[in-house]
Amino acid sequence: MWIAGRELFPSGSLGIALWNPRYRTGEELLRDADAAMYRAKAQGHDRCSIFDEDMREQAMRSLDLEADLRRAINNRDFVPFYQPIVRLSDGEVVGHEALLRWQHERRGLLLPGAFLELGEESGLIEQVDWLIYEQVIAGLGKGGQGYVSVNVSRRHLRSAEFSDLLLVVLDSRGADPRRLLLEITEVALLDDGPHTLRILQGLRERGIQVQLDDFGTGFSALSYLHRFPISTLKIDQSFIAGLHGPEVQSTRALVEGVLSLARTLGIETIGEGIETEAQRQTLRELGCDYGQGYLLGRPAPRVHAVA
């Protein structure tokens, strides 16, 4: 296809729903055809998908879960679990990461994998995040030492109100901003970089630290490490596991390079997903500052004492 002197190669995704007596309105038929179209898109370009009973059951499960999600937000059923961050040189706990958990009324404790995708699609995850932020900051306002890190999504960093609201909550609880650390991903840095940079610089001026999560799994250039106000970076657990895997030499060289770069830039480092004593020992020998993982401490409902 040629348009305005350019050759284009369009593709399409087709969703089909076959009428049966169960449909009471045309809108219901279109709804299911739309669901089939999104299934076709998920399978790749130029695909066709027909709505079937599996899709219907999945759609009903999603509707039920979304209703549960909305009810849980109203009931404040989302709670932070805290996993310790340990200094590798002496084993001292210096902080915690707040991890999202849902205390479901029927299914018990749910991990984010059970509802995060739906929360993102529905936009409800923002409300869930703020419930966690408020609980974490309330805990910081009660005193103590050590920091608590919270995960901040790209969605929040796009918001013009995020930083102001965060500072309002900190002030209202009397919490020390220097004890709050924001975990962001590499992808978040690439998404509207100048806007994100302004937000993070403003928060850094108030004492809030910024941590780069899952380093090595995204697309960022190394220049982002000194362009953005990053105080700490987390080496992704896939590299930690690889320190004693079949590609140990290449993985070790990569981790050594990251640690050397971080030291040059004055950035502290955390190895995440430490599950064996050998991993801890290797990271300590390589000069990694801190560690996190099941070997060092599992997530727990509350922090009784930090550091």
C-alpha positions in Angstrom: 0.0 0.0 0.0 1.3 3.4 -1.0 0.3 6.6 0.9 1.8 10.0 0.2 4.7 8.5 -1.6 5.5 6.0 1.2 5.0 2.2 1.0 3.2 0.9 4.0 2.6 -2.7 5.2 -0.5 -2.7 7.3 -1.6 -5.7 9.3 -4.8 -6.5 11.1 -6.1 -8.6 14.0 -9.6 -10.1 13.7 -11.9 -11.2 16.5 -15.0 -13.2 15.8 -17.9 -14.1 18.1 -20.6 -16.5 16.7 -24.2 -15.7 17.6 -26.1 -18.1 19.8 -29.4 -17.7 21.8 -27.4 -16.9 24.9 -26.7 -13.4 23.5 -29.5 -11.0 24.5 -28.1 -7.9 22.9 -25.8 -6.9 20.0 -23.5 -5.2 22.6 -22.8 -8.6 24.2 -21.9 -10.1 20.9 -19.6 -7.1 20.1 -18.0 -7.4 23.6 -17.0 -11.0 23.0 -15.8 -10.3 19.5 -13.6 -7.5 21.0 -12.2 -9.9 23.5 -11.3 -12.4 20.7 -9.6 -9.5 18.8 -7.4 -8.8 21.8 -6.5 -12.5 22.0 -5.6 -12.4 18.3 -3.4 -9.3 18.9 -1.6 -11.1 21.8 -0.8 -14.0 19.5 1.0 -11.7 16.9 0.2 -9.8 13.8 -2.2 -10.8 11.1 -4.1 -13.3 13.3 -7.7 -14.3 13.7 -9.3 -15.6 16.9 -12.8 -17.0 17.5 -14.4 -16.4 20.9 -14.9 -19.7 22.7 -15.9 -21.1 26.1 -12.3 -20.8 27.4 -12.3 -17.1 26.6 -15.7 -16.8 28.3 -14.5 -18.5 31.5 -11.3 -16.4 31.5 -13.4 -13.2 31.0 -15.7 -14.2 33.9 -12.7 -14.9 36.1 -11.2 -11.5 35.3 -14.5 -9.8 36.0 -14.8 -11.6 39.4 -11.2 -10.7 40.2 -11.7 -7.1 39.3 -14.7 -6.9 41.6 -12.6 -8.5 44.4 -9.9 -6.0 43.7 -12.2 -3.0 44.0 -13.7 -4.4 47.2 -10.2 -5.0 48.6 -9.2 -1.4 47.9 -12.2 -0.2 49.9 -11.5 -2.6 52.7 -7.7 -1.8 52.6 -6.8 -5.5 52.3 -3.4 -4.8 50.8 -0.5 -4.9 53.1 3.3 -4.5 52.8 5.6 -7.4 53.7 9.2 -6.4 54.5 12.3 -8.2 53.3 15.6 -7.2 54.9 18.5 -5.6 53.1 21.8 -6.8 54.7 25.3 -5.4 54.6 27.4 -8.2 53.2 30.6 -7.2 55.1 29.2 -7.7 58.6 25.6 -9.1 58.1 23.9 -6.0 59.6 20.4 -5.2 58.5 20.4 -1.7 57.0 16.9 -1.5 55.6 13.9 -3.3 54.1 12.0 -3.5 50.9 8.3 -3.3 51.2 6.6 -5.9 49.0 3.0 -5.9 48.0 0.6 -8.6 49.3 -3.2 -9.0 49.1 -4.9 -10.6 52.1 -7.8 -12.0 50.0 -11.0 -12.7 51.9 -11.4 -16.2 50.4 -8.1 -17.2 48.8 -5.8 -16.0 51.5 -2.5 -14.3 50.9 -1.9 -13.5 47.3 1.4 -12.5 45.6 1.4 -9.7 43.0 1.6 -12.2 40.1 -2.0 -13.2 40.8 -3.5 -9.7 40.2 -0.9 -7.3 39.0 -1.7 -7.6 35.3 -5.4 -7.0 35.9 -4.6 -4.1 38.2 -2.5 -2.5 35.5 -5.1 -3.0 32.8 -7.9 -1.6 35.0 -5.8 1.3 36.4 -6.6 0.1 39.9 -3.0 -0.6 40.7 -2.4 3.1 41.4 -4.8 3.0 44.3 -3.3 -0.2 45.6 0.2 1.4 45.5 -0.9 4.4 47.5 -2.4 2.1 50.2 1.1 0.5 50.5 2.9 3.9 50.4 0.7 5.2 53.2 1.3 2.2 55.4 5.0 2.3 54.9 5.3 6.0 55.6 3.1 5.7 58.6 5.5 3.1 59.9 8.5 5.4 59.2 6.7 8.2 61.1 6.8 6.1 64.3 10.6 6.4 64.4 13.4 3.9 64.2 16.4 3.7 61.9 17.2 2.2 58.6 15.4 2.8 55.3 12.4 1.2 53.6 12.2 1.0 49.8 9.0 1.0 47.8 8.4 0.1 44.2 7.3 3.0 41.9 5.8 2.2 38.5 6.1 4.1 35.3 2.5 5.1 35.7 3.3 7.1 38.9 6.3 8.8 37.3 4.2 10.0 34.5 1.8 11.7 36.9 2.4 15.4 37.6 0.9 15.0 41.1 2.9 12.0 42.3 5.8 13.8 43.9 3.6 16.4 45.6 1.3 13.8 47.0 4.2 11.7 48.3 5.7 14.7 50.1 2.3 15.6 51.6 1.9 12.1 53.0 5.5 12.2 54.4 4.8 15.6 56.1 1.5 14.5 57.5 3.0 11.5 59.1 6.1 13.3 60.4 8.3 10.7 58.5 11.9 11.4 57.7 12.2 11.5 53.9 15.8 10.3 54.1 14.5 6.9 55.3 12.3 6.4 52.2 13.9 4.9 49.0 12.1 4.7 45.7 12.8 1.7 43.5 12.3 2.3 39.8 13.1 0.1 36.8 15.4 0.9 33.8 12.4 1.1 31.5 10.9 3.9 33.7 14.0 6.0 33.0 13.5 5.7 29.3 9.9 6.7 29.5 9.7 10.5 29.1 13.2 10.9 30.5 13.3 14.7 31.0 10.0 14.6 33.0 11.2 11.7 35.1 14.5 13.4 35.7 12.8 16.5 37.0 10.6 14.5 39.4 13.5 12.4 40.8 15.7 15.5 41.2 13.0 17.3 43.1 12.5 14.3 45.4 16.2 13.9 45.9 16.4 17.5 47.0 14.0 16.6 49.8 16.2 13.7 50.9 14.4 10.8 49.2 16.8 8.3 47.7 16.4 6.6 44.3 17.3 3.0 43.6 17.5 1.4 40.2 15.9 -2.1 40.3 16.7 -5.2 38.3 19.8 -3.6 36.7 20.9 -5.4 33.5 17.4 -6.6 32.4 16.3 -3.4 30.7 17.4 -1.2 27.8 19.1 1.8 29.5 22.4 3.2 28.4 25.1 3.5 31.0 24.8 7.2 30.7 21.6 7.0 32.7 23.5 6.0 35.8 25.1 9.5 36.1 22.3 11.5 34.4 19.7 10.5 37.0 20.1 10.9 40.8 20.5 7.2 41.5 22.0 6.3 44.9 21.8 2.5 44.7 21.4 -0.1 42.0 20.2 -3.7 42.3 21.9 -6.4 40.3 19.2 -8.6 38.9 18.8 -12.0 40.5 19.4 -13.8 37.2 23.0 -12.6 37.3 23.4 -13.6 40.9 22.1 -17.1 40.1 24.5 -17.2 37.2 27.6 -16.7 39.4 27.6 -20.5 40.0 25.9 -21.6 36.8 27.1 -23.0 33.5 28.2 -19.6 32.3 30.0 -18.6 35.4 33.0 -16.9 33.8 30.9 -14.5 31.6 28.5 -13.8 34.4 31.2 -13.1 36.9 32.9 -10.7 34.5 29.6 -8.9 33.9 28.9 -8.5 37.6 32.5 -7.4 38.3 32.0 -4.7 35.6 28.8 -3.5 37.1 30.3 -3.3 40.5 33.4 -1.4 39.3 31.3 1.1 37.4 29.0 1.7 40.4 32.1 2.3 42.6 33.4 4.8 40.1 30.1 6.7 40.1 29.7 6.6 43.8 26.6 4.3 43.6 26.0 1.6 46.2 25.1 -1.9 45.0 22.7 -4.6 46.2 22.7 -8.2 44.9 19.1 -9.5 44.9 17.9 -13.1 45.0 20.7 -14.5 47.2 19.7 -18.0 48.0 23.0 -19.8 48.8 26.0 -19.2 51.0 28.2 -19.5 47.9 26.4 -16.6 46.3 26.7 -14.4 49.3 30.4 -15.2 49.7 31.1 -14.5 46.0 29.3 -11.1 46.1 31.2 -10.2 49.2 34.5 -11.1 47.6 33.6 -9.0 44.5 32.9 -6.0 46.6 29.1 -5.8 46.5 27.8 -3.6 49.3 24.5 -5.2 50.3 22.4 -8.3 49.7 18.8 -9.4 49.6 17.2 -12.8 49.3 15.8 -15.8 51.1 19.2 -16.8 52.5 19.3 -13.4 54.3 15.7 -13.1 55.3 12.2 -13.8 53.9 9.5 -11.2 53.6 7.5 -10.7 56.9 4.3 -8.8 57.7 5.9 -5.9 59.7 9.2 -4.4 60.7 9.7 -4.6 64.5 13.1 -3.0 64.4 15.1 -1.7 61.5 18.9 -1.6 61.8 
